[in-house]
Amino acid sequence: MRLALCLSVVIALSPLTAAAASFDCTLPTLTPNELAICNNRDLNDADVQMVTTLNLLTGLFGMGRRGAIMDDQRAWLQSRMACGADVACIRESYARRLQDLQAVYDSIDRPL
């Protein structure tokens, strides 16, 4: 829960640009799902949240766990791309990925 609150603050304070968090929205070679993300504010926000969370988590782990997280990310990107321009499918894809990343965060062994 604290992770979501921290990420919400980061997202709210981030400047608006012509880019989603993980790619440049001005490129002429965007895929249909990337165009949908660039043209839909809530999908763009989900992309920012996902990348911010991913960057935070990969900074917390060593090579082995970080590699597994990135392998999962590549597999997730393929499934997101399969959505094409279907906004509902992309939205659900981000929701699942954010839930998976939250589970990784929740599994971190830390003192109370």
Secondary structure, DSSP 8 states (H G I E B T S, - for coil): -HHHHHHHHHHHHS---SB-SSSBTT-TT--HHHHHHHT-HHHHHHHHHHHHHHHHHHHHS-HHHHHHHHHHHHHHHHHHHTTTT-HHHHHHHHHHHHHHHHHHHHT-----
